[in-house]
Amino acid sequence: MTEAVPTYECVKIEREGPVTFVILNRPEKRNAMSPQLHLDMCEALDWAAEDDETRVVIVTGAGGNFCAGQDLKLYFRGTEGDAKARARARTAAHEWRWNKLSMYPKPTIAMVHGYCFGGGFTPVIACDFAITADDATFGLSEVNWGIIPGGLVAWAVTQVMNYRDAMYYSVTGEKFSGAEAGAMKFVNKSVPADKLREETMKLANNLASKSPAAVRYTKEAVRSVRNMSKDQALDYLNCKSDALKFMDPEKGREKAMTQFLDEKSFKPGLGNFAR
Ligand code: COA
């Protein structure tokens, strides 16, 4: 029986089979991130990480927009005179947007539509994959407010944008479309708005069909080796491969080897690669 999903003040959870949508839910404020939204996202992501039915998480926003950035009223002005409240909000904001998403045990996809501004960039980058609508609007608008892309945003954009684009869009605050985000590979791909959910679900269901352990270890490996030397990477990847062999409860490697070598029923090179 499908377990009931938890409810939060500023975040909504929806299921579609093995795929769980974790939805920023302040549509009337274009999903601007309040301190409460940050706390709710921390809890929601922890819940989905442990939920047995969830194999893939899609992070998106309610009401046709992804996120209008930090809530200027509640996150910035609202915590101005209260150092403890500011620290609590800042910790929670960093925790889910980077720490949790970038180390998430299950594959994550950012599904972006409408507006995505400022602090909304961080979760898009921290997710393993990102798909956007062609007509989405991205903007590193901090400079227009007289602030910098802080809370890790400036660092995060340099992880996925080339240096020229990161500098250009951070310093000018100029907007770019989903189609442009796709062309510069800020996201995996950009699709017509009316195909966004379908295309995102296609990727999600593909990921859900594979061995969870293999998917998890692969994404951890790709993420980790980026900051290693060749020799460190070789050693780490050998250890990681050995660890996967012992940790995969589904024994995906052995199963695939038997199917390919003995039963001759599995040829990933010909496309029958769902596992
Ligand atoms: N912080 C706080 N409130 C925000 C917000 C933000 N980042 N973005 C939008 N809102 C609020 C608006 O104040 C408005 O509240 P109200 O109904 O109480 O007046 C509500 O959300 C709807 O916004 P509105 O501007 O009327 O909608 P729109 O569709 O015309 O424009 C945006 C949407 C996102 C283009 C526009 O609100 C905007 O430019 N927001 C700021 C984006 C930004 O620069 N974020 C980075 C912050 S560092």
Residues whose N, C-alpha, C, O or C-beta is under 5 A from the ligand:
A	BS01	COA	E28 K29 R30 A32 A68 G69 Q70 D71 L72 K73 Y115 F117 G118 S141 E142
